[in-house]
Amino acid sequence: ITLTPRAVEMAKQKLLEAAEPVEGLRLGVKGGGCSGFYYVYEFAKKVRPNRDLVFEFDGLKVIVDNRSIEYLKGSVLDWESGLMSYGFKWKNPNATGDCGCGESFTTD
């Protein structure tokens, strides 16, 4: 996976707002949403040995579980700001369809 410089900057800012100490940003995929899978963004309180992969982007620690990485391979996480919304936005080559809001996706 790749994070754009803007996504790294905003993730670092979000981590500073955490109520308690965290290891980094946990990114993942879970079943559900209107298209079958949805993206997860959480504060990672710990790294789970043999279950998590750890990436570093300009000092930002990103944790992804082994199952989610299969759906996120080759993906780029960006931060978008617009008139109606702002937030993290995935460009996921594994997604074959998504919902209108862009929060959930489907694969073949």
N, C-alpha and C positions, 0 to 999 in steps of 0.2 A: 504494500500500500504506500501511498504518497500523500503528504499533506502540503498544501500550498503555504507560502510564508504567511499569508493572512490568516489561515486556519490555525497555524502554530501560534501566532500572536494572540488570537482570540481565545484559544484553549489555555494558554498561559494565564491570561487575564481571568478566565473562569476558575482556574485552580487557585488563584489568589483569593477568590471569594468563598472558597470551601470553609465550612464551619469547623472542620477538624483537619488535622494533617492527613495528607493523601500521598500515595505513591506516584500517581499520574492520572491520565485520562484513559478510561476503559472505553473502547469502541467494540461494538459487536452487532450481531444479527440474531433476532429471535423470530420464531414462528408467530404469525398473526398479522394484524393490520388488514386493510381492505384488499391487498394484493397477494398475501401469502407470507411475506416476511417484512419485518420492520427493523430499522436501524436503532441501536441503543448507544447512548452517550451517558456515562456515569463517572463519578469520581471513584478511582480504584484505591481502596483502602489497603489492599495487599496484592502481591503477585502470587498466584497459585502454582507451585512447582508442578511440572509435567502437564499442566493444563493451559498455561498462558505463554504467549510470545511477547517479548518486550522489544519495542523499537524506540529509537531516540531521534528526535527532529529538533535540532538547534536548542538542545537543553530540555526539551519537552519529552517526558517519558510517556509512551503510548502502549497500553496493554491490550492485547487481542487474544481471545481464547482460541484454542485449536480448531473448534468447529466453525466459528465465525470467519476465520481467515479463508476458508474455502470459498465463501461467498464474496469476500472482499478482495481477493487476489486481483492485482492490476488496477484497483480502484484509486481514485484521487478524491481526497476530502478538501473542500474549499469552504470559505466563509463568504456568504453573499448578503448584501444589503440592498433592499429595494424600498419602494414606496409603501408596499403593503406588508412586507415581512423581512426578517433577517434571521440568519442562523447558519449552521453547518449544512452543507449540501454535497452529496456524493455524486461522483461521475463513475458509475459502476458498469464495466463492460460485461459483467456476468448477468445483469438484469435484462430480461427480455421484455419486460413491461413494468409499468408503475402506476400508482394511483395519481389522481390530479394534484394532490398536495405534495407529492414527491417524498413522502415519509415511508412509504412501503413499496415493495417491488415483488416481482415474480421471476423465476428462472425456468429454463426448460428441464 
